[in-house]
């Protein structure tokens, strides 16, 4: 009897293991990354384990997003809406629906900063929190010798450049996708800023003195002119 029970339990365990193994090989799930986003930011949507192109929809997306083949998954990107809240995304694979929840947050001003005080010609480091800003292009400043082309890390975008040689306080600027205005921050290059060139006073015009009148020429009587007497008689 003991042997029969042991054999039965072994058989049941093998039967139970088959569906579990099949499920592990065919595991499919929908993923929105990162799961917490700032308003208007770009999000990556993946239907992991599905190889058939499909469409993901959500009231938290500005539009449906087409998921195309990417290895063993189908993926796509889309911007989230400008209203904070909790949302659900859905997509189908082989006729079966999958869903995932994500959060859109209104975080206000982005976390953007650069080295605050730097020597002329020194290195400047810039950092932007990733879940608050999708960077377009580069970080620029008249105090940089060249723009910063940020590298995206797990939680932020970062990069370095060199400060120019002219001391002073400068503005660094970054553009974020979905943000109508750029974000800025200040930094200072050590030293005494050059003084601004003052406008020279207007030249004064000196009025020359009036010319003196030319002297009159003396009256010269011609020689041999008759002499007149004093009016007496001889």
HUHU-V592224 format. One record per backbone hydrogen bond with DSSP energy under -1.0 kcal/mol. NH is the residue of the N-H (numbers start at 1). CO is the residue of the C=O. E is the energy in kcal/mol with one decimal. If there is no record, write none. Layout:
[[NH CO E] [NH CO E]]
//
This chain:
[[5 1 -2.2] [6 2 -2.0] [7 3 -2.4] [8 4 -2.4] [9 5 -2.5] [10 6 -2.0] [11 7 -2.0] [12 8 -2.4] [13 9 -2.1] [14 10 -1.7] [15 11 -2.1] [16 12 -2.5] [17 13 -1.5] [18 14 -1.0] [20 16 -1.1] [21 17 -2.3] [22 18 -2.4] [23 19 -2.5] [24 20 -2.1] [25 21 -1.9] [26 22 -1.5] [29 48 -1.5] [31 46 -3.2] [33 44 -2.6] [37 103 -2.7] [38 131 -1.0] [39 105 -1.7] [40 81 -1.9] [41 38 -1.8] [43 78 -3.4] [44 33 -2.5] [45 76 -3.3] [46 31 -2.8] [47 74 -2.8] [48 29 -2.1] [50 47 -1.6] [54 67 -1.6] [56 65 -2.7] [57 90 -2.3] [61 58 -1.4] [62 79 -2.5] [65 56 -2.6] [67 54 -3.4] [68 75 -2.7] [70 73 -3.3] [73 70 -1.3] [74 47 -1.1] [75 68 -3.0] [76 45 -1.9] [78 43 -2.0] [80 41 -2.8] [81 60 -2.0] [85 104 -2.4] [87 102 -2.9] [89 100 -3.1] [90 57 -2.3] [91 98 -2.2] [93 96 -2.3] [96 93 -1.8] [98 91 -2.8] [100 89 -2.0] [102 87 -2.4] [103 35 -2.9] [104 85 -2.9] [105 37 -4.4] [112 110 -1.1] [113 127 -2.1] [115 125 -1.3] [118 188 -2.3] [121 164 -1.2] [122 119 -2.7] [124 161 -3.0] [126 159 -2.7] [127 113 -2.4] [128 157 -2.7] [129 111 -2.1] [130 155 -2.5] [132 129 -1.1] [136 175 -1.9] [139 148 -2.6] [140 173 -2.0] [144 141 -1.7] [145 162 -2.8] [148 139 -2.8] [151 158 -3.5] [153 156 -3.5] [157 128 -2.9] [158 151 -2.2] [159 126 -1.7] [161 124 -1.9] [163 122 -3.1] [164 143 -1.9] [168 189 -2.0] [170 187 -2.9] [172 185 -3.2] [173 140 -2.8] [174 183 -2.4] [177 134 -3.3] [179 176 -2.1] [183 174 -2.7] [185 172 -1.8] [187 170 -2.0] [188 116 -2.8] [189 168 -3.1] [190 118 -2.8]]
//
